[in-house]
Amino acid sequence: MRQRKRNKNHASYLADAMFYWISILVSADAVMAILLQALGIISNEWTAIVGLVVCAAVSWTVYVLHKRYVLPETYSLHASAFLCTSLLLFFCLYNPQQFTGLWTVFLLFPIYLSFFYDRSLVLVWSSISYLLYALSLGTGQSQAFSMDIFFHLTLAAASAICTWIGYSTLQKRMGEAKIATQEHNREYAITLLNTLVPIVERKTQISSREIEQMSRLIKRMLREFPHDQVTDWEIKLLSLLHYVSRIKFPDYVFETDEKLTTFEFQIIQEHCQFGYEMFQEEPSFARVVRALQDHHERFDGTGYPKKLKGDDIILLAQILGIVESFLAMTTTRTYRQTSSIEEAFEEICTMAGTAYDEKVVKAFVKSVQIHSPTKVSNVPPMVG
């Protein structure tokens, strides 16, 4: 249930590794230069070697600052890319050992960026990298190249192709992983809720058949709204969540014969937050979570918990509100008498335009199909 968090950790790890390995490579270069100079294998000016040490010190300083301040406090992929581009630009301009071809690091940088799986990051900083490489062709640092412009263009094209392949491959893999993760999360959530169903059934004395009845009626009503693509697993999860949310109720609420007090009613209202408390960090559950949160809102703004009104209440929440009311009125409760199916149907119809949106009530009428007080067809069997 932590897909977004894992994605952020992935990007954070890549950003941290980028600065770490740059620092390692520059430090290794400086150490090798010092050893070779000390052994007399090469003969360089000490100013060049000191310059490598300075580059290593700068790279480690940037690494520490990035790890300590950028990642935990102002974390941004673009901030990391800016720091890395600035560091590479410093190396290329300083270039203490006058390495030929050092500017080609700006052709490798976009390839690494492609693994961050961020389109804007790749487009912005790849463009900047290619621009810096193109500008370097006119500077003194790159005049040692004897390569013609065609070869430079070939290198840039190869870099762009590798970047595109890297990003496209990762996009495909991440997409597949995301789908697999979402399917796993759905199965986990439904399995978890199903394990709680017997507990809730014993506690509330409300038959678990209500879950299937609610799912069928919600699905029927949604057929009247073909533009709202609600999947079967969302309907199943919503029905399960609604039923299991009663686990938050105190036991005595289901044992008393008296009408609920104001305090008890406030406790009952908390079940709307059950889905949010369990699955708030799973983006694919967002519509289900919101539907459960808002299913006691009323079209005229008299509901709870947010006093939403009109189109501010999403369709799935309005449908759940009607279905819940219908099943509740036709199910035995200790604190009130059970209504007949016809009485419950008529009561919901009278609330069209006030508690419920008229078009949602019309969908309910078509789904339940009660044509007269004595004729009932295609109505879910009564609960309990």
Protein Blocks (a to p, Z undefined) as FASTA:
>chain_A
ZZmmmmmmmmmmmmmmmmmmmmmmmmmmmmmmmmmmmnomaccdfklmmmmmmmmmmmmm
mmmmmmmmmmmmmgcfklmmmmmmmmmmmmmmnomnopghklmmmmmmmmmmmmnopakl
mmmmmmmmmmmmmmmmmmmklmmpcbdfklmmmmmmmmmmmmmmmmmmmmmmmmmmmmmm
mmmmmmmmmmmmmmmmmmmmmmnopafklmmmmmmmmmmmmmmmmmlccdfklmmmmmmm
mmmmmmmpcfklmmpcbdcdfklmmmmmmmmmmmmmmmmmmmklmmmmmmmmmmmpcfko
pacfklpahjllcfklmmmmmmmmmmmmmpccfkbccddfklmmmmmmmmgoilpcfklm
mmmmmmnopabfkbcehiacdeZZ
